Amino acid sequence: MTTPAPGTATLEVRALHKSFGALKVLEGIDLSVQRSEMVFVLGPSGSGKSTMLRCCNRLEEPDSGDILIEGDPLTGPGVDLNKMRQRVGMVFQSFNLYPHLSAMGNVTLALRRVQKKSKAEAEDLAIAALAEVGLSDRAGHHPAQLSGGQQQRVAIARALALKPTVMLFDEPTSALDPELVGDVLDVMRTVKDHGMTMLVVSHEMKFARDAADRVIFMADGAIVEQGPPEQIFGAPTHDRTRAFLSRFHG
């Protein structure tokens, strides 16, 4: 891994296309996320938001286009995908924790198996990551002993512990009871305050308005509009954006 050139975007997506059979899901996405920036992606269901996110760590294989992490290609021939994926943390809608492992066990698993850390080093990193998400006192608890919000915070800790370059969040609060959402959003704000680069797909409009550096609106597999939150929420320029946001303003 080379040191990124000055001005290099942390995450860059160029001319990204993806279809499922005859269905075109992404039609030429161009997107860059700068270091320590939190970019929110909004849009109706079926607009391609989650597919774009999953292409950014190649859980979905793009049909064409380029994805770069600090200028290093994630797509194309000869890429060490396991190595590159360690630079892209992913937090899913469903927490994807192993039920038979404690919070500590879930966080240390990839550290030991993928990054080949010693047990002691993995546990030190896991303790620090669990502390960052406010769960130091739950390290020995299994998922069934944790609330949904706590499980999602463990999932965030698991991603953080690998020291990724960028973190992707795919509807991280949509599976949670409303009273548990705030704790997860607070953790995401803390992660941002610590300098993490974040690309977030979510319908948490108030959080997007308050915490995002930039908001992107997608529809029909394309980026329709983007800008600072005050512009997107206060004075959107595109009819599709206005129509979408009006449903949330009541």
FENMO-V633794 format. One record per pair of residues at least 4 apart in sequence whose C-alpha atoms are under 8 Angstrom apart, sorted by the first residue. I is the first residue (numbers start at 1). J is the second residue. Records with the same first field share a line. If there is no record, write none. Layout:
BEGIN
I = J ; J
END
This chain:
BEGIN
1 = 72
2 = 72
4 = 8 ; 70 ; 71
5 = 71
8 = 34 ; 70 ; 71
9 = 32 ; 33 ; 34 ; 35 ; 69 ; 70 ; 71
10 = 32 ; 33 ; 34 ; 35 ; 68 ; 69 ; 70 ; 71 ; 165 ; 166 ; 197
11 = 32 ; 33 ; 34 ; 67 ; 68 ; 69 ; 70 ; 71 ; 166
12 = 30 ; 31 ; 32 ; 33 ; 66 ; 67 ; 68 ; 69 ; 70 ; 71
13 = 29 ; 30 ; 31 ; 32 ; 56 ; 65 ; 66 ; 67 ; 68
14 = 28 ; 29 ; 30 ; 31 ; 65 ; 66 ; 67
15 = 27 ; 28 ; 29 ; 30 ; 64 ; 65 ; 66
16 = 26 ; 27 ; 28 ; 29 ; 30 ; 62 ; 63 ; 64 ; 65 ; 66
17 = 24 ; 25 ; 26 ; 27 ; 28 ; 29 ; 62 ; 63 ; 64 ; 65
18 = 24 ; 25 ; 26 ; 27 ; 61 ; 62 ; 63 ; 64
19 = 23 ; 24 ; 25 ; 26 ; 63
20 = 24 ; 25
24 = 221
25 = 46 ; 47 ; 48 ; 51 ; 220 ; 221
26 = 48 ; 51 ; 52 ; 220 ; 221 ; 222
27 = 221 ; 222
28 = 65 ; 221 ; 222
29 = 221 ; 222 ; 223
30 = 223
33 = 37 ; 38 ; 39 ; 197 ; 198 ; 199
34 = 197
35 = 195 ; 196 ; 197
36 = 192 ; 195 ; 196 ; 197 ; 198
37 = 192 ; 195 ; 196 ; 197 ; 198 ; 212 ; 213 ; 214
38 = 192 ; 197 ; 198 ; 199 ; 200 ; 211 ; 212 ; 213 ; 214
39 = 198 ; 199 ; 200 ; 212 ; 213 ; 214 ; 215 ; 216
40 = 199 ; 200 ; 201 ; 202 ; 208 ; 212 ; 213 ; 214 ; 215 ; 216
41 = 49 ; 199 ; 200 ; 201 ; 202 ; 215 ; 216 ; 217 ; 218
42 = 49 ; 201 ; 202 ; 203 ; 215 ; 216 ; 217 ; 218
43 = 47 ; 49 ; 217 ; 218 ; 219 ; 244
44 = 218 ; 219 ; 244
46 = 219 ; 220
47 = 218 ; 219 ; 220 ; 221 ; 222
48 = 52 ; 218 ; 219 ; 220 ; 221 ; 222
49 = 53 ; 201 ; 218 ; 221
50 = 54 ; 170 ; 201
51 = 55 ; 60
52 = 56
53 = 57 ; 168 ; 170 ; 201
54 = 58 ; 59 ; 60
55 = 59 ; 60 ; 61 ; 62
56 = 67
57 = 74 ; 85 ; 88
58 = 62 ; 74 ; 75
66 = 73 ; 74 ; 75 ; 76
67 = 73 ; 74 ; 75
68 = 72 ; 73 ; 74 ; 75
69 = 73 ; 74 ; 87 ; 165
73 = 79
74 = 79 ; 81 ; 84
75 = 79
79 = 84
80 = 84
81 = 85
82 = 86
83 = 87
84 = 88
85 = 89
86 = 162 ; 163 ; 164
87 = 162 ; 163 ; 164 ; 165 ; 166
88 = 164 ; 165 ; 166 ; 167 ; 168
89 = 159 ; 160 ; 162 ; 164 ; 165 ; 166 ; 167 ; 168
90 = 159 ; 167 ; 168 ; 169 ; 170
91 = 95 ; 155 ; 156 ; 159 ; 167 ; 168 ; 169 ; 170 ; 172
92 = 96 ; 169 ; 170 ; 171 ; 172
93 = 170 ; 171 ; 172 ; 173 ; 174 ; 175
94 = 152 ; 172 ; 175
95 = 151 ; 152 ; 155
96 = 155
97 = 106 ; 143 ; 151 ; 155
98 = 106 ; 143
99 = 142 ; 143 ; 144
100 = 142
101 = 105 ; 106 ; 142 ; 143
102 = 106 ; 139 ; 140 ; 141 ; 142 ; 143
103 = 107 ; 138 ; 139 ; 140 ; 141 ; 142 ; 143 ; 154
104 = 108 ; 123 ; 126 ; 127 ; 139 ; 140
105 = 109
106 = 110 ; 154 ; 158
107 = 111 ; 126 ; 154 ; 155 ; 157 ; 158 ; 159 ; 161
108 = 112 ; 122 ; 123 ; 125 ; 126 ; 158
109 = 113
110 = 114 ; 115 ; 162
111 = 115 ; 116 ; 117 ; 122 ; 161 ; 162
112 = 116 ; 117 ; 118 ; 119 ; 122
113 = 117
117 = 121 ; 122
118 = 122
119 = 123
120 = 124
121 = 125
122 = 126
123 = 127
124 = 128
125 = 129 ; 161
126 = 130 ; 157 ; 158 ; 161
127 = 131 ; 136 ; 139
128 = 132 ; 161
129 = 133 ; 157 ; 158 ; 160 ; 161
130 = 134 ; 135 ; 136 ; 139 ; 154 ; 157
131 = 135 ; 136
132 = 157 ; 187 ; 190 ; 191
133 = 153 ; 154 ; 156 ; 157 ; 187
134 = 187
135 = 139 ; 150 ; 153 ; 154
141 = 145 ; 146
142 = 146
143 = 147 ; 151
146 = 150 ; 151
147 = 151
148 = 152 ; 175 ; 176 ; 177 ; 180
149 = 153 ; 176 ; 180 ; 181 ; 183 ; 184
150 = 154 ; 184
151 = 155
152 = 156 ; 172 ; 184
153 = 157 ; 184 ; 187
154 = 158
155 = 159
156 = 160
157 = 161
158 = 162
159 = 163 ; 164 ; 167
160 = 164
165 = 196 ; 197
166 = 196 ; 197 ; 198 ; 199
167 = 196 ; 197 ; 198 ; 199
168 = 198 ; 199 ; 200
169 = 198 ; 199 ; 200 ; 201 ; 202
170 = 200 ; 201 ; 202
171 = 200 ; 201 ; 202 ; 203
172 = 201 ; 202
173 = 181 ; 184 ; 185 ; 202
174 = 202
176 = 180 ; 181
177 = 181
178 = 182
180 = 184
181 = 185
182 = 186
183 = 187
184 = 188
185 = 189 ; 207
186 = 190
187 = 191
188 = 192
189 = 193 ; 211
190 = 194
191 = 195 ; 196
192 = 196 ; 197 ; 198
204 = 208
205 = 209
206 = 210
207 = 211 ; 212
208 = 212 ; 215 ; 229
209 = 229 ; 230 ; 233
210 = 229
212 = 228 ; 229
213 = 228 ; 229
214 = 226 ; 227 ; 228 ; 229
215 = 226 ; 227 ; 228 ; 229 ; 232
216 = 223 ; 224 ; 225 ; 226 ; 227
217 = 223 ; 224 ; 225 ; 226 ; 241
218 = 222 ; 223 ; 224 ; 225
219 = 223 ; 224 ; 240
224 = 238 ; 240 ; 241
225 = 232 ; 237 ; 238 ; 241
226 = 232
227 = 231 ; 232
228 = 232
229 = 233 ; 234
230 = 234 ; 235
231 = 235 ; 236
232 = 236 ; 237 ; 241
233 = 245
236 = 241 ; 242
237 = 241 ; 242
238 = 242
239 = 243
240 = 244
241 = 245
242 = 246
243 = 247
244 = 248
245 = 249
246 = 250
END
